[in-house]
């Protein structure tokens, strides 16, 4: 089972589950723990191959559904029936997948630096990465991607944090995760076409040039989706502007009770 950490406020308090992105670990939420633990029970997981879950051995390749089921396994183990979910970067895809597999367990979704669609630049980066991933050190590749996605001087803290976390991942594990990029386009197309009944807040940095425009488009098509743009922030907005990120996310989650919109719809 995945390694996890909890901060329990009270037995009857709502839960919030934090899901990091590729190359990160639960430690990237260090600027969120204090604020959220005042209002929620907090669960943070290290995804397979990351952080303290790096000791878990998985044979062969895996897909986004496999990784999402890892998270559900932790929820079952802790007897958490429903929760709010917060993700950053690739972690938002896992949360959206979880909303497909078990929508009755998701109260709301907060998507930080959400990946909704790959633009031309992103597709080129992925293609180049897949072409050269077996010939160059994976950290060169990851560092280059981090610089492309977070290029500004004020993104340095976020960029450095993610690169340092990625150094802890074994190269074989990195290759498995990078192989998931082959699944991205069809999966993202499906998510874009299908609206969800789950209240969803997109928190995007105004300087997240690669991923902000698709989110601006999708909120015009999905009735339960909302966008808030954080000033002076790039892709990893929970690190660039943590106070702003925390306040917006907490306010959104407090507006949504544990009444599942999926269960309500089925009862009508």
HUBELBEL-V226045 format. One line per field, one symbol per residue. ss: DSSP state (h for helix, s for strand, l for the rest). psi: psi as a letter, one per 20 degrees, with the letter a starting at -180 (. if undefined). burial: b if it has 9 or more other C-alpha atoms within 8 Angstrom, else e. A space follows every 50 residues. Layout:
ss->???
psi->???
burial->???
This chain:
ss->lllsssslllllllsssssllllllhhhhlllhhhhllllssssslllll hhhllllllllllhhhhhhhhhhhhhhlllllsssssslhhhhhhhhhhh hlhhhssssssslllllllhhhhhhhhhhhhhlllllhhhhhhhhhhhhl llhhhhhhhhhhhhhhllllhhhhhhhhhlhhhhhhhhhhhhhlllllss sssssllllllhhhhhhhllllllssssssllllllhhhhlhhhhhhhhh hhhhllllllhhhhhhhl
psi->qqqrqqopgqhjqqqppporapibriiijhihggghiiiqppppqorpiq cjjiipppparrahgghhhgghgggghjlogqrqpprpchhhhhghghhg hmhijogrpooplqohqpagghhgggggghhjhiiqphhggghgghhghm hrhijgggggghghhhiipqhhhghghhhihhigghghgghhhorqippp poopqijmhhigghhhghiihphjqqppppqlqbgmiihgmhgggggggg gghhipajophghghhi.
burial->ebbbeeebbeeebbbbbbbbbebbbbebbebbbeebbeebbbbbbbbbbb bebbebeeeeeeebeebbbbbebbbbeeebebbbbbbbbbbbbbbbbbbe eebbbbbbbbbbbbbbbbeeebbebbeebbeebeeeebbebbbebbbebb beeebbbbbebbbebbeebeeebbbbbeebbeeebeebbebbeebeebbb bbbbbbbbebbbebbbebbeebebbebeebebbbbbbbbbbbeebbeebb ebbeebeeebbbbbeeee
